[in-house]
Amino acid sequence: MIVQIATGEIADPDPYAGKDPAAVSLGRRGGLKGGPARAAKMTVVERRESARKAARARWVKQPSEATEAPKPRERSAKPMTLPPDLSPRRDSALPGD
């Protein structure tokens, strides 16, 4: 479907199709106002506790993530080579030779 949209074979679907534009606008405005309004009503202690709760939620790991060992990075079998314009010249005389 992405290829058809990119090539213009089909039109990009409207994400707001079937939704009331007034309700979409109100929802967006309400979402922008909600956080700051909630924070303004909270006391310092309540804001601190809310922040701690959010931080704990961000740092909690799922049990499967905590028990799995990190996977080692795979190494390439061939050595890294420099492009010809950056590789040292073997035929140039070195100082002190």
C-alpha positions in Angstrom: 0.0 0.0 0.0 2.9 2.4 0.8 4.3 1.9 -2.7 0.9 2.6 -4.3 0.5 5.8 -2.3 4.1 6.9 -3.2 3.6 6.3 -6.9 0.2 7.9 -6.9 -1.8 4.8 -7.8 -4.1 5.3 -4.9 -4.8 8.4 -2.8 -3.5 8.7 0.7 -6.3 7.8 3.2 -7.6 10.6 5.3 -6.8 9.8 9.0 -9.8 12.0 10.1 -12.3 10.3 7.8 -15.5 9.4 9.6 -14.7 11.7 12.5 -16.4 15.0 13.5 -13.9 17.8 12.7 -15.2 19.8 15.7 -14.6 16.9 18.0 -11.1 16.4 16.7 -10.3 20.0 17.2 -11.7 20.1 20.7 -9.8 16.9 21.6 -6.6 18.3 20.4 -7.1 21.6 22.3 -8.1 19.7 25.4 -5.0 17.5 25.2 -2.8 20.6 25.0 -4.4 22.2 28.0 -4.8 19.2 30.2 -1.3 18.6 31.5 -0.4 22.2 32.4 -3.9 22.7 34.0 -3.5 19.5 36.1 0.0 20.5 37.2 -1.2 24.0 38.2 -3.8 22.5 40.5 -1.4 20.1 42.2 0.7 21.0 45.3 4.5 20.7 45.2 4.3 17.4 47.1 1.7 16.0 44.6 3.8 17.1 41.6 6.9 15.5 43.1 5.1 12.2 43.8 3.7 12.2 40.3 7.1 12.8 38.8 8.6 10.0 40.9 5.8 7.6 39.8 6.5 8.5 36.1 10.2 8.0 36.5 9.7 4.6 38.2 7.4 3.6 35.3 10.0 4.6 32.7 12.9 2.7 34.5 11.0 -0.5 35.2 12.2 -3.3 33.0 10.1 -6.3 31.9 11.2 -9.6 33.4 12.3 -11.0 30.1 14.4 -7.9 29.4 16.1 -8.0 32.8 17.1 -11.7 32.6 18.4 -11.8 29.0 22.1 -11.3 28.5 23.0 -8.8 25.9 23.9 -10.3 22.5 27.5 -10.0 21.5 28.2 -8.0 18.3 29.1 -10.0 15.3 32.5 -9.2 13.8 33.2 -9.0 10.1 35.5 -11.8 8.8 37.5 -9.4 6.5 39.7 -6.7 7.8 38.8 -3.0 7.3 40.6 -1.4 4.4 41.2 2.3 3.7 40.2 3.8 0.4 43.2 4.3 -1.9 43.4 8.1 -1.4 43.7 7.6 2.4 46.0 4.6 2.6 49.7 5.3 3.4 52.0 5.2 0.4 54.6 2.4 0.6 56.9 3.9 -2.0 57.4 7.3 -0.3 60.6 7.8 1.6 60.1 8.2 5.3 62.1 10.8 7.2 65.2 9.4 8.8 65.7 6.6 6.2 
